[in-house]
Amino acid sequence: MKSDIVEIERWETPQPQRDDTLCSAHGKKWCTRELVADVYLKNDGSDRIHWTVCQHWLDNEPDVEKHEAPDR
C-alpha cells in the first residue's frame, strides 16, 4: 500500500537506535545508523503513521524531495 508523507520533523541531535526506537524504514536487521527525524505518513488504511528514520532514508527516499519541494 502506497503511503504519502504528511510531515517531517528533523531532530537537532541524532540519536542511536535502541530496542524501543528503531529505524522504521530499514528495521533492526541491517540499519545501524543514528536516527534523525520523525516522519508522519498516511495511506488508504490510516491517516497517521509514525516512522523514525535515519539520514540515509531521508537522503534516498524520492518522496522526501517531493514533499519538501517549494512549489507544493
N, C-alpha and C positions, 0 to 999 in steps of 0.2 A: 504494500500500500504506500503510495507516494505521500510524503509529508512536506509541508511548507514551513519555512522559518517565519516566526512571528516576531521574535525579539532575540537579540544577542546582548548579554551583559558581560562585558570583559572585566576581569579582575585586575586590581592594581598589582597584586603579588601572586605569581604562580604557586600552586600548592602540589605536594606529592600525592600520588594516588594512595588510597587506604582501602581496607576491606569494605567500608561503608560508602566510599566515594571513588568511583572508577570512571574511566573514560567510557561514556555511554556509546560512543561511535565505534570504538575498537574492542572494548571488553578487556578483561584482565589477562586473557590468554597471550596477547602479544604486545599490547600497548603499555609501555612503562614510562611514558613521557609525563611531565608535570601537567596538571590541569590549569586552564587559563580562563575559562568562561562558562557561564550558564547559557544554554540555548533553549528557547521555547519554540516548540513546533506545534502544528495542528494537522490533522488529516480527517478523512471522512468519518472515522470512528471516534475521534477525540478532539476537543477544542484546545487542550493544553497538555502538551507532553514536555517534560523537563529532561534535558540532557546536560551532562557535564562533559566538557570536551577539552582536548589537548590542542596546542597551537598547530600541530600537523594537520588536524582535521580542519581547523579554520582556514589554513593556507591552501588546502587542496580540495575542499568541497565547493563545487561550482555555484551552488545556491547561496553561499555566503556573499560572493561578489554581486550576485543579482540582488540580494536583499539590501546590501549596503550601497547600491548604485544611487547616485544623486538624483537621477530623474524618476525616481519611484513616485 
